[in-house]
Every structure is written in C-alpha cells, then in structure tokens.
C-alpha cells in the first residue's frame, strides 16, 4: 500500500520560511514523479511544484517561483518543499502527491489528475 506522509507545516510570520517533508513508502520512489499541491478554503487544489524522478526537472506555480524550491532524496524516499519569503496567501493545506513509474526525466506532471497517490496534507498558516 502506498503511503505519503507530509510533515513540517505550521504557523509562520510573513517573510518567514518553512520546509515541508513528504516520506513515501509502498512504491519505488526513484521511479516516481512527485508533486506538491495546496488547497485553501473554498479554492481548488492547485499545483505548487512538481519534481521529476531524478530531481533534475522541476515545475513551479507562477505564484511561488523564486520563493519555493522542491528537492528530493531518493535514498530516503523523501521529497521536500523549501518555502521562503512566505506570504499570507500561501496559507493552505499542502499535499504531497506521487505518480508511479513516471519515466520523463525533466518534465514532471502538472495536473492533479496526473498523480496517483496523495498524502493527508499538512497545514501551513502565514500570518500578516
């Protein structure tokens, strides 16, 4: 059974930083593209970042470019999202997602429907 467990969320002041982690099990992590999504109350779940199986390719939402960085450690089956210069509008539940056996090296999936498995989410709240 595939499990994705997010951690690292919390309350932070605007301009601060957080690092989210997602520990994966039940899949060949090194063969999976990974994604970070977020969902604010009353809003659609949206892509934050995608990262290819090797970590060589990443995508970011325009709203987080230059502030957020996705990375992965395949030896630890863990993907990270470093969030800097946080803004109140970043407040959301952040979800980790996986697409198993995704062969593309540089272009991770960008749509929620492209991902097969999801974590439970971790709350990020940014105060103004």
One Martini backbone bead per residue (centre of mass of N, CA, C, O) as a GRO file, in nm:
protein
  128
    1UNK     BB    1   0.095   0.037   0.023
    2UNK     BB    2   0.056   0.363  -0.031
    3UNK     BB    3   0.250   0.623   0.137
    4UNK     BB    4   0.196   0.969   0.237
    5UNK     BB    5   0.391   1.189   0.459
    6UNK     BB    6   0.344   1.485   0.598
    7UNK     BB    7   0.561   1.760   0.706
    8UNK     BB    8   0.622   2.100   0.859
    9UNK     BB    9   0.398   2.246   0.941
   10UNK     BB   10   0.260   2.583   1.021
   11UNK     BB   11   0.338   2.878   1.190
   12UNK     BB   12   0.406   3.190   1.014
   13UNK     BB   13   0.556   3.463   0.924
   14UNK     BB   14   0.590   3.692   0.719
   15UNK     BB   15   0.898   3.601   0.552
   16UNK     BB   16   0.924   3.324   0.619
   17UNK     BB   17   1.003   2.972   0.692
   18UNK     BB   18   0.961   2.642   0.539
   19UNK     BB   19   0.981   2.275   0.566
   20UNK     BB   20   0.872   2.023   0.374
   21UNK     BB   21   0.772   1.678   0.411
   22UNK     BB   22   0.782   1.354   0.223
   23UNK     BB   23   0.705   1.028   0.305
   24UNK     BB   24   0.763   0.727   0.132
   25UNK     BB   25   0.565   0.427   0.061
   26UNK     BB   26   0.505   0.145  -0.154
   27UNK     BB   27   0.730   0.251  -0.358
   28UNK     BB   28   0.927   0.346  -0.625
   29UNK     BB   29   1.061   0.639  -0.581
   30UNK     BB   30   1.272   0.670  -0.825
   31UNK     BB   31   1.006   0.632  -1.035
   32UNK     BB   32   0.876   0.895  -0.915
   33UNK     BB   33   0.677   1.146  -0.940
   34UNK     BB   34   0.647   1.463  -0.775
   35UNK     BB   35   0.413   1.657  -0.568
   36UNK     BB   36   0.285   1.986  -0.493
   37UNK     BB   37  -0.001   2.087  -0.314
   38UNK     BB   38  -0.280   2.321  -0.269
   39UNK     BB   39  -0.549   2.417  -0.023
   40UNK     BB   40  -0.786   2.645   0.011
   41UNK     BB   41  -1.052   2.775   0.123
   42UNK     BB   42  -1.271   2.750  -0.151
   43UNK     BB   43  -1.049   2.609  -0.324
   44UNK     BB   44  -0.857   2.484  -0.551
   45UNK     BB   45  -0.643   2.259  -0.628
   46UNK     BB   46  -0.289   2.333  -0.651
   47UNK     BB   47  -0.002   2.378  -0.793
   48UNK     BB   48   0.335   2.415  -0.681
   49UNK     BB   49   0.508   2.138  -0.740
   50UNK     BB   50   0.735   1.960  -0.952
   51UNK     BB   51   0.922   1.638  -0.959
   52UNK     BB   52   1.134   1.441  -1.076
   53UNK     BB   53   1.280   1.138  -1.022
   54UNK     BB   54   1.580   1.285  -1.010
   55UNK     BB   55   1.543   1.619  -0.980
   56UNK     BB   56   1.604   1.773  -1.262
   57UNK     BB   57   1.292   1.842  -1.268
   58UNK     BB   58   1.096   2.147  -1.243
   59UNK     BB   59   0.793   2.291  -1.113
   60UNK     BB   60   0.605   2.609  -1.094
   61UNK     BB   61   0.424   2.827  -0.969
   62UNK     BB   62   0.409   3.156  -1.020
   63UNK     BB   63   0.356   3.231  -0.709
   64UNK     BB   64   0.651   3.067  -0.620
   65UNK     BB   65   0.862   3.175  -0.779
   66UNK     BB   66   1.169   3.218  -0.600
   67UNK     BB   67   1.063   3.079  -0.309
   68UNK     BB   68   1.042   2.784  -0.403
   69UNK     BB   69   1.182   2.444  -0.329
   70UNK     BB   70   1.235   2.144  -0.479
   71UNK     BB   71   1.318   1.816  -0.345
   72UNK     BB   72   1.521   1.505  -0.335
   73UNK     BB   73   1.560   1.178  -0.158
   74UNK     BB   74   1.586   0.862  -0.266
   75UNK     BB   75   1.720   0.718  -0.019
   76UNK     BB   76   1.462   0.839   0.168
   77UNK     BB   77   1.190   0.878   0.029
   78UNK     BB   78   1.205   1.210  -0.009
   79UNK     BB   79   1.027   1.514  -0.016
   80UNK     BB   80   1.069   1.869  -0.069
   81UNK     BB   81   0.968   2.205   0.065
   82UNK     BB   82   1.101   2.512   0.023
   83UNK     BB   83   0.986   2.801   0.209
   84UNK     BB   84   1.006   3.134   0.118
   85UNK     BB   85   0.876   3.428   0.162
   86UNK     BB   86   0.614   3.426   0.306
   87UNK     BB   87   0.261   3.444   0.252
   88UNK     BB   88  -0.064   3.463   0.326
   89UNK     BB   89  -0.145   3.323   0.042
   90UNK     BB   90  -0.002   3.041   0.136
   91UNK     BB   91  -0.237   2.954   0.282
   92UNK     BB   92  -0.263   2.599   0.344
   93UNK     BB   93  -0.301   2.285   0.232
   94UNK     BB   94  -0.043   2.049   0.198
   95UNK     BB   95   0.035   1.823  -0.073
   96UNK     BB   96   0.134   1.507  -0.149
   97UNK     BB   97   0.246   1.352  -0.461
   98UNK     BB   98   0.217   1.058  -0.685
   99UNK     BB   99   0.386   0.911  -0.977
  100UNK     BB  100   0.415   0.621  -1.103
  101UNK     BB  101   0.627   0.533  -1.336
  102UNK     BB  102   0.790   0.801  -1.434
  103UNK     BB  103   1.007   0.863  -1.708
  104UNK     BB  104   1.033   1.152  -1.706
  105UNK     BB  105   1.296   1.363  -1.630
  106UNK     BB  106   1.204   1.697  -1.675
  107UNK     BB  107   0.865   1.646  -1.670
  108UNK     BB  108   0.645   1.687  -1.458
  109UNK     BB  109   0.355   1.680  -1.347
  110UNK     BB  110   0.072   1.940  -1.329
  111UNK     BB  111  -0.172   1.762  -1.256
  112UNK     BB  112  -0.373   1.611  -1.038
  113UNK     BB  113  -0.466   1.377  -1.240
  114UNK     BB  114  -0.159   1.266  -1.274
  115UNK     BB  115  -0.194   1.157  -0.990
  116UNK     BB  116  -0.221   0.868  -0.770
  117UNK     BB  117  -0.107   0.985  -0.491
  118UNK     BB  118  -0.188   1.084  -0.142
  119UNK     BB  119  -0.176   1.277   0.113
  120UNK     BB  120  -0.311   1.437   0.407
  121UNK     BB  121  -0.165   1.683   0.493
  122UNK     BB  122  -0.043   2.024   0.568
  123UNK     BB  123  -0.045   2.300   0.760
  124UNK     BB  124  -0.029   2.642   0.638
  125UNK     BB  125   0.043   2.946   0.823
  126UNK     BB  126   0.029   3.297   0.738
  127UNK     BB  127   0.111   3.584   0.885
  128UNK     BB  128   0.082   3.950   0.871
   0.00000   0.00000   0.00000
